[in-house]
């Protein structure tokens, strides 16, 4: 079966080509990861930077200030107050219905003509 051996040879050569492409992609990914890390380990700079921390007293002050804002908003009646529903007048509903009926009539006329 010489035809089968040709197919096997082609598949092997394609496999080698794909492996070399994967190796190039891996090298490119590793290079890009190196730009984003502090020590080349793949960890990004932003995740290894601890930043400033806030004291417990500072957190408590922020918490109390936010609770005071919420309490003031609740006292003003803004908490959970939704806008009233808007309703259409009978004339507006009638106008919309007539326009929709006209659109449907035009559509049915176009469909019948086709």
C-alpha positions as protocol buffer text, in pm:
chain_id: "A"
residue {
  index: 1
  type: UNK
  ca { x: 0 y: 0 z: 0 }
}
residue {
  index: 2
  type: UNK
  ca { x: 220 y: 282 z: -120 }
}
residue {
  index: 3
  type: UNK
  ca { x: -69 y: 530 z: -102 }
}
residue {
  index: 4
  type: UNK
  ca { x: -114 y: 470 z: 271 }
}
residue {
  index: 5
  type: UNK
  ca { x: 254 y: 529 z: 343 }
}
residue {
  index: 6
  type: UNK
  ca { x: 236 y: 861 z: 157 }
}
residue {
  index: 7
  type: UNK
  ca { x: -58 y: 966 z: 374 }
}
residue {
  index: 8
  type: UNK
  ca { x: 132 y: 867 z: 690 }
}
residue {
  index: 9
  type: UNK
  ca { x: 439 y: 1063 z: 575 }
}
residue {
  index: 10
  type: UNK
  ca { x: 227 y: 1370 z: 502 }
}
residue {
  index: 11
  type: UNK
  ca { x: 58 y: 1349 z: 842 }
}
residue {
  index: 12
  type: UNK
  ca { x: 395 y: 1320 z: 1016 }
}
residue {
  index: 13
  type: UNK
  ca { x: 532 y: 1623 z: 835 }
}
residue {
  index: 14
  type: UNK
  ca { x: 221 y: 1824 z: 922 }
}
residue {
  index: 15
  type: UNK
  ca { x: 255 y: 1714 z: 1285 }
}
residue {
  index: 16
  type: UNK
  ca { x: 615 y: 1839 z: 1295 }
}
residue {
  index: 17
  type: UNK
  ca { x: 507 y: 2170 z: 1145 }
}
residue {
  index: 18
  type: UNK
  ca { x: 230 y: 2215 z: 1402 }
}
residue {
  index: 19
  type: UNK
  ca { x: 473 y: 2129 z: 1684 }
}
residue {
  index: 20
  type: UNK
  ca { x: 717 y: 2393 z: 1563 }
}
residue {
  index: 21
  type: UNK
  ca { x: 434 y: 2649 z: 1544 }
}
residue {
  index: 22
  type: UNK
  ca { x: 334 y: 2562 z: 1902 }
}
residue {
  index: 23
  type: UNK
  ca { x: 693 y: 2605 z: 2016 }
}
residue {
  index: 24
  type: UNK
  ca { x: 706 y: 2951 z: 1854 }
}
residue {
  index: 25
  type: UNK
  ca { x: 374 y: 3047 z: 2016 }
}
residue {
  index: 26
  type: UNK
  ca { x: 497 y: 2930 z: 2357 }
}
residue {
  index: 27
  type: UNK
  ca { x: 814 y: 3135 z: 2317 }
}
residue {
  index: 28
  type: UNK
  ca { x: 611 y: 3443 z: 2223 }
}
residue {
  index: 29
  type: UNK
  ca { x: 378 y: 3397 z: 2520 }
}
residue {
  index: 30
  type: UNK
  ca { x: 669 y: 3358 z: 2759 }
}
residue {
  index: 31
  type: UNK
  ca { x: 831 y: 3671 z: 2621 }
}
residue {
  index: 32
  type: UNK
  ca { x: 510 y: 3870 z: 2666 }
}
residue {
  index: 33
  type: UNK
  ca { x: 464 y: 3738 z: 3018 }
}
residue {
  index: 34
  type: UNK
  ca { x: 815 y: 3859 z: 3095 }
}
residue {
  index: 35
  type: UNK
  ca { x: 711 y: 4218 z: 3014 }
}
residue {
  index: 36
  type: UNK
  ca { x: 424 y: 4201 z: 3260 }
}
residue {
  index: 37
  type: UNK
  ca { x: 611 y: 4061 z: 3559 }
}
residue {
  index: 38
  type: UNK
  ca { x: 846 y: 4198 z: 3821 }
}
residue {
  index: 39
  type: UNK
  ca { x: 1075 y: 3899 z: 3858 }
}
residue {
  index: 40
  type: UNK
  ca { x: 999 y: 3701 z: 3543 }
}
residue {
  index: 41
  type: UNK
  ca { x: 784 y: 3454 z: 3732 }
}
residue {
  index: 42
  type: UNK
  ca { x: 469 y: 3549 z: 3544 }
}
residue {
  index: 43
  type: UNK
  ca { x: 311 y: 3741 z: 3832 }
}
residue {
  index: 44
  type: UNK
  ca { x: 192 y: 4079 z: 3725 }
}
residue {
  index: 45
  type: UNK
  ca { x: 327 y: 4394 z: 3882 }
}
residue {
  index: 46
  type: UNK
  ca { x: -8 y: 4513 z: 4007 }
}
residue {
  index: 47
  type: UNK
  ca { x: -82 y: 4191 z: 4195 }
}
residue {
  index: 48
  type: UNK
  ca { x: 254 y: 4187 z: 4374 }
}
residue {
  index: 49
  type: UNK
  ca { x: 230 y: 4555 z: 4476 }
}
residue {
  index: 50
  type: UNK
  ca { x: 67 y: 4579 z: 4818 }
}
residue {
  index: 51
  type: UNK
  ca { x: -12 y: 4950 z: 4798 }
}
residue {
  index: 52
  type: UNK
  ca { x: -115 y: 5161 z: 5092 }
}
residue {
  index: 53
  type: UNK
  ca { x: -321 y: 5017 z: 5372 }
}
residue {
  index: 54
  type: UNK
  ca { x: -571 y: 5193 z: 5591 }
}
residue {
  index: 55
  type: UNK
  ca { x: -587 y: 5166 z: 5965 }
}
residue {
  index: 56
  type: UNK
  ca { x: -884 y: 5024 z: 6152 }
}
residue {
  index: 57
  type: UNK
  ca { x: -966 y: 5374 z: 6280 }
}
residue {
  index: 58
  type: UNK
  ca { x: -963 y: 5505 z: 5923 }
}
residue {
  index: 59
  type: UNK
  ca { x: -1194 y: 5228 z: 5806 }
}
residue {
  index: 60
  type: UNK
  ca { x: -1426 y: 5298 z: 6098 }
}
residue {
  index: 61
  type: UNK
  ca { x: -1436 y: 5670 z: 6016 }
}
residue {
  index: 62
  type: UNK
  ca { x: -1524 y: 5596 z: 5654 }
}
residue {
  index: 63
  type: UNK
  ca { x: -1790 y: 5349 z: 5764 }
}
residue {
  index: 64
  type: UNK
  ca { x: -1950 y: 5595 z: 6004 }
}
residue {
  index: 65
  type: UNK
  ca { x: -1948 y: 5871 z: 5743 }
}
residue {
  index: 66
  type: UNK
  ca { x: -2117 y: 5646 z: 5486 }
}
residue {
  index: 67
  type: UNK
  ca { x: -2378 y: 5535 z: 5740 }
}
residue {
  index: 68
  type: UNK
  ca { x: -2447 y: 5900 z: 5816 }
}
residue {
  index: 69
  type: UNK
  ca { x: -2499 y: 5969 z: 5445 }
}
residue {
  index: 70
  type: UNK
  ca { x: -2740 y: 5675 z: 5419 }
}
residue {
  index: 71
  type: UNK
  ca { x: -2930 y: 5793 z: 5728 }
}
residue {
  index: 72
  type: UNK
  ca { x: -2960 y: 6145 z: 5586 }
}
residue {
  index: 73
  type: UNK
  ca { x: -3088 y: 6009 z: 5257 }
}
residue {
  index: 74
  type: UNK
  ca { x: -3344 y: 5793 z: 5436 }
}
residue {
  index: 75
  type: UNK
  ca { x: -3457 y: 6090 z: 5645 }
}
residue {
  index: 76
  type: UNK
  ca { x: -3507 y: 6297 z: 5330 }
}
residue {
  index: 77
  type: UNK
  ca { x: -3735 y: 6026 z: 5194 }
}
residue {
  index: 78
  type: UNK
  ca { x: -3509 y: 5942 z: 4902 }
}
residue {
  index: 79
  type: UNK
  ca { x: -3448 y: 5582 z: 5008 }
}
residue {
  index: 80
  type: UNK
  ca { x: -3649 y: 5351 z: 4787 }
}
residue {
  index: 81
  type: UNK
  ca { x: -3866 y: 5632 z: 4652 }
}
residue {
  index: 82
  type: UNK
  ca { x: -3954 y: 5538 z: 4297 }
}
residue {
  index: 83
  type: UNK
  ca { x: -4087 y: 5778 z: 4040 }
}
residue {
  index: 84
  type: UNK
  ca { x: -4462 y: 5750 z: 3993 }
}
residue {
  index: 85
  type: UNK
  ca { x: -4577 y: 5552 z: 3692 }
}
residue {
  index: 86
  type: UNK
  ca { x: -4662 y: 5761 z: 3393 }
}
residue {
  index: 87
  type: UNK
  ca { x: -4991 y: 5694 z: 3219 }
}
residue {
  index: 88
  type: UNK
  ca { x: -5110 y: 5783 z: 2874 }
}
residue {
  index: 89
  type: UNK
  ca { x: -5423 y: 5980 z: 2815 }
}
residue {
  index: 90
  type: UNK
  ca { x: -5709 y: 5816 z: 2628 }
}
residue {
  index: 91
  type: UNK
  ca { x: -5644 y: 6042 z: 2329 }
}
residue {
  index: 92
  type: UNK
  ca { x: -5277 y: 5940 z: 2317 }
}
residue {
  index: 93
  type: UNK
  ca { x: -5367 y: 5569 z: 2337 }
}
residue {
  index: 94
  type: UNK
  ca { x: -5620 y: 5615 z: 2056 }
}
residue {
  index: 95
  type: UNK
  ca { x: -5361 y: 5794 z: 1839 }
}
residue {
  index: 96
  type: UNK
  ca { x: -5105 y: 5516 z: 1895 }
}
residue {
  index: 97
  type: UNK
  ca { x: -5365 y: 5247 z: 1815 }
}
residue {
  index: 98
  type: UNK
  ca { x: -5462 y: 5421 z: 1490 }
}
residue {
  index: 99
  type: UNK
  ca { x: -5098 y: 5450 z: 1386 }
}
residue {
  index: 100
  type: UNK
  ca { x: -5039 y: 5081 z: 1460 }
}
residue {
  index: 101
  type: UNK
  ca { x: -5350 y: 4981 z: 1263 }
}
residue {
  index: 102
  type: UNK
  ca { x: -5222 y: 5185 z: 970 }
}
residue {
  index: 103
  type: UNK
  ca { x: -4883 y: 5011 z: 989 }
}
residue {
  index: 104
  type: UNK
  ca { x: -5050 y: 4668 z: 995 }
}
residue {
  index: 105
  type: UNK
  ca { x: -5274 y: 4760 z: 701 }
}
residue {
  index: 106
  type: UNK
  ca { x: -4971 y: 4872 z: 498 }
}
residue {
  index: 107
  type: UNK
  ca { x: -4786 y: 4553 z: 588 }
}
residue {
  index: 108
  type: UNK
  ca { x: -5082 y: 4332 z: 490 }
}
residue {
  index: 109
  type: UNK
  ca { x: -5122 y: 4524 z: 165 }
}
residue {
  index: 110
  type: UNK
  ca { x: -4753 y: 4479 z: 84 }
}
residue {
  index: 111
  type: UNK
  ca { x: -4771 y: 4108 z: 167 }
}
residue {
  index: 112
  type: UNK
  ca { x: -5080 y: 4060 z: -52 }
}
residue {
  index: 113
  type: UNK
  ca { x: -4910 y: 4240 z: -342 }
}
residue {
  index: 114
  type: UNK
  ca { x: -4605 y: 4013 z: -324 }
}
